[in-house]
Amino acid sequence: MLTKGDAAEQRRKVEVSRLAHHFRDVRIVPEKNVGTYQELVRTYALAPSATWMIGNSPKSDILPAREAGLNAVFIPNDNTWVLEHGVLDPADEKVLRLDRFAELLRHF
């Protein structure tokens, strides 16, 4: 799991979500960018073409993950901070667009 923001606040959110046990590791970073995703690929010896970023932020989740060669799932959220918005290429077949988180079960 990769999340960004204040480390204490993000640790609290991860703890409350009870999702951590589904992941090999939980990484909290101050910013997510192409370098962040490339470092994860190197650290965990991931195959970018078989790795997925799931998020609601085009700016921090989808666009840099795609630039690093990862696949992405975009799940929009009406409460996403305006500075996290961005334009996604509608022709990018490596971005799966879903309306709700629960739809992931149909794809993975």
N, C-alpha and C positions, 0 to 999 in steps of 0.2 A: 504494500500500500504506500502510495506517495501522496502527501498532502503538504500544503504550504501555509505559513502564517506563524503566529506566536507559538513557540514550542509548548508552553504550559497549557494554553488554550486548546491547541490541537490534540495534545495527549488526553485532555479531559474529554474532548469530543469522541476520540477513538475509543476510550474506555466506556463511555456511555453507550456508544453504538454496539458494543460487543462484537465487533467485526474482526478484531485483530487476529483471532485464532484461525481465520481463513487465509492468512497471508504468511509467507516465509519471514517477512520483516515489515516493519512500519518505519518509513522515512518521513521526517518532518524537515522541510527546507524553507528558507526565507523567500525564495522565488523558484518557480518552475520555468525552465527555458530549455532550448535545444541541448545545451551542455549537461543539464541535469538528467535528461533522458539518456543521452549518450553515456554518461557515467554509470547509470543503472544497468544499461546493456552490458558494459564492460565488467562491472562488479559482479553481476550474477550470470555472466556468460549467456545472455538471452539472445535468441534469434529474433531480430526486430520484426521479421515478417510473420512471426507466430506470437508476438507480444501485443497486448491491447491496453490502451489507456482509456478509462471510462471517466467521463466528467461532464460538467455543465458549463465550463469556461472555454470558449474558443481560444482566448488569448493565452491562458496558462496550461490548459489541458490538451486541447485538440491540435492546434496549429504547431506548437513546438514538438509534440509527439510525432506528428506526421513528418515534420522536417527531419526528425531523427530516424525516420523509416519505420516507425511503429504504426500499427493499425489503431483506430480510435472508435469509440462509441460516444456519440454526443447525445446527452439527455438534457434538453433545455430546462431551465428553471426560471420562473418569473421573478425570483428574488436575486438573481445573479447580479452582482455589482456591475454598474455600467462600464467601469474601467476594465472589466474582464470580457466584455463583448468583443467580437471580431467577425470578420466575414469568412465563411467557410465556402470552399469550392463545391458547388452542387454536383459537379461531375466526378469528384473524388470518390471512387468506389471503395476506397480503404477506410472510409468514414461511414459507420453504421449510425443512422439517425433513429432514435427511439423517442417515444413520448413519455414513457414511464420506466422507472428502474425495474419494476417487476417483469417487463418485457425481455430483460436479459435472459430469463429462463428459457425462452423460445429459441435463443441463438447460441447459448453456451451450455 
